[in-house]
Amino acid sequence: MSTTPTPAPTTAARPPRTGGDLVIESLTALGADTVFGLPGQHALGLFDALRRAPDVRYVGLRVENNAGFAADAYARTTRRVAPLLVSTGPGALLTLPALQEAAAGSAAVLAIGSQVPVAGLGGGRHGYLHELPDQAAAFRGVVKSVHTVRTASQIPSAVAAAWESALGAPHGPVWLEIPQDVLLAPVDVPPVAELAVFPRELPPRRELIEEAARRLGAARRPVILAGGGVVRAGAEAELLALAERLRAPVATTFGGKGAFPWEHPLSLQSWLEDRHTTDFLEDADTLLVVGSGLGELSSNYHTFRPRGRVVQIEADLGKLESNHAGLGLHADARTALAALLAELPGRLPEPRPERRPDQPSPDQPSPDEPTPEAAVAALLARVRDRLDGQGLEAERRILAAVRAALPDDAVSCWDMTILAYWAWSAFDPRRTNALHSAQGAGGLGYGFPAALGAAVAAPGRPVLAVSGDGGAMYSLAELATARQYDLPVTWLIVDDGGYGILREYMTDAFGATSAEATELTRPDFVALAGAFGVPAVRTDPERLAADLAVALAAPGPSVVVLPARLRMFAPTHLTA
């Protein structure tokens, strides 16, 4: 009798590691636990490797631009690097608007895109799918640095170099591209276990700190303008301590909202488009500008003309003294403010020469000059008086309703829409690094996908997105993303039937608007959200606070639609 031998049990062969694995292993070694992206044929080696990385969370969006906005908000919220994975050609190019915003907002987005096979690099026209003569060239004017890999052994070092560049002061986006065949090729090297990076720190020069401290210590009317660089550097505590030591009023730029407590007696808040605030800043005998280049939106559309001395702390060398001459410190905001604090304890104003009672002295306060706190209160009262005369009660009530509904620990992400422009000036975020908007590059469609990224970054915290109906149309596909990942984002869509701010601009400039350009056919947003399985409600100004509060308290995504045509407050730069 014969028997058939029982075959030995077999185990499935482990798939070979590839260049894609080296990318994911490198990211993991650097501390990444979340990546955003959208797959494409050339990039499949990356996404296959993700299946073998259980400790890395992948969040996939429906449009590459939106994936970039989500990564941007994740990077801002965490102050860490946000990896973004996309494919060659169209997929890569669709990230450019988001990367421009990340550059303007100093968000450390590490965009990793595939490329045509190595044989197609160098501009030859081989007819590969997605082929561009020089894909990297499209990114050089947008990101901090561009990196191209040609062999698998280059991957870990290239990922580390890109990561280091993204986190160097100031933070910003970078582009790394890897050919399709390199991502797919088997590799015979050990898994990446450790990578060392040394992001550039930017300490101030000692002699400049001493001079800045001397000027600030001698100032009679010091004022501080705090920009987004304070928030990105995490320098809020240093800013508060310095302002209180100098008794210097503090205004924050739109990108710097939350850098200084809104209700502090020295807070000028963010009314930078108000001429009264511009005058106050101009009247400072020493203006300390921290983390701002004094660009268009931070200078009341370049009508700001300082009459005193300017001291500017700025990590982006290209912005240093780019608009106004002064004592420029090329430095990270946190290290520079800490150094100023160390230099200033107990410092008293320098003695002034004796003068006759009838001799004017513009650099010394008169006996009846108000205290800094009283000057701040008077300035804010003048701002309120100007608004009171413009019939804008509805807009102010709507913004107040949003603030009332939003929990103090919430994050909010604002698209380019009239309510957001109000928020830039008038909204109290109540905590630092909790309000994000697209005011840097100014592209539409930021609000909702950014809110999804913020929700991934801050689990357990409610997140609000605010869009107009025009901006919302850029992001509707991401309702599927919100539902798929069950992200707790409430999306407020202010439906005014068109591009509301462009309607205002055209009417103001030309006396009429072009209906074909600014008036929009749009869907029933409530019904459309329901089609994605996302709860939605149509509200009105009276019910807005209550409806938002209910939506924000509910688990998962939700949509609140507010039909309303809002107006902006009158500009003050046109008559300056």
Summary of the structure (lengths in Angstrom):
residues: 576
radius of gyration: 26.5
end to end distance: 108.0
largest distance: 129.0
contacts: 2061
relative contact order: 0.10
helix: 40%
strand: 15%
